[in-house]
Amino acid sequence: MSDFEKLKNQLINKLTEAKNSKEVDLIRTEIFGKNGLINSEFKKLGSLSPDEKKNVASKINNAKQELTKLFNKKLSSLENFEIDERVKNEKDDVTLPEKDFRIGKIHPVSQVIDEISSIFSEIGFSVEEGPDIETEYYNFTALNTPENHPAKDMHDTFYLEENMKTLLRTHTSPVQVRTMLNGKPPFKIIAPGRTYRSDSDQTHTPMFHQLEGLHIDKNITMGHLKGCLNYFIKEFFELEKIKMRFRPSHFPFTEPSAEVDIGYRIENNKIIIGEGDKWLEILGCGMVHPNVLKNSKVDPNKFQGFAFGIGIDRLAMLKYGINDLRSFFESDYRWLNYYGFDPLDVPTNYRGLSK
């Protein structure tokens, strides 16, 4: 056996016994490096006769192909093994940002909140916020909710205490009470934020986003409410005309109360908002109940107004063709890369919200 064959077999054994990719990389230098086995053997060809040169060169090339194949196979095997071990041993912090992001994207919920805020700011509404953890008083009692109302049941509401005095807010309506207690009328606000209810399916999640709207002043009527919502819906869906209707409904905190439907049609298996022979419920609204005004230290004999509640996540689903609410909260960066928005493209009315 020639010295070349002995060295080749030694390197094959070292390659076989290598424990990690770093060891394999060192062996690669011994085989294919500038002063490695293959280059060293090729340098010797100059001193050989033409016939010897042809035979030896063929052996070197065959050895090179064999070693290359073994090297690639070993490296691939070790890399897969090391990845599996790293996955087993690493503890990922899911609160950290995705490492592979090259261009950040704005989440559709954040985008829609910005779009809604932009629309209502044009007609004089300001943005207010309130705590996610609420008292039973602000979440229910102050909003004229009866003691035996179904919304207070344990299976609908996340209570944080056994005496049911503290809870995760079920809507953003408590913000209107807090705002009125901390100021004097008139009030013209929107209150976007997270809300929580014990429900989960394709169109419901335990945590979701809602926006409360409130306008309190002298001589406010249902006509003002209808005009406000008509303006909002047209601006949000970026339509010239909208088909809209009010249906009688009931909410403890408004009287009269209504559900708002908008017209739509199905075209190529897609929902086309604006016109059509079908109706889609989009939000609830009404005139603020006098008891809510009294609980908020506002004189109902002098002031009145309207309130409305909008499901932000569902508006995002309708406008941007997202068919499962649960995907909003699964932290899948591929989904966000597809449905997300350019962080520098801030929504503005004058050039189109989603352009």
Beta strands, then each sheet from edge to edge (+ up, - down):
strand 1: 126-127
strand 2: 133-135
strand 3: 166-168
strand 4: 187-196
strand 5: 207-217
strand 6: 244-251
strand 7: 254-267
strand 8: 270-273
strand 9: 278-288
strand 10: 304-311
sheet 1: 1+ 4+ 5- 10+ 9- 7+ 6-
sheet 2: 1+ 4+ 5- 10+ 9- 7+ 8-
sheet 3: 2+ 3-
end
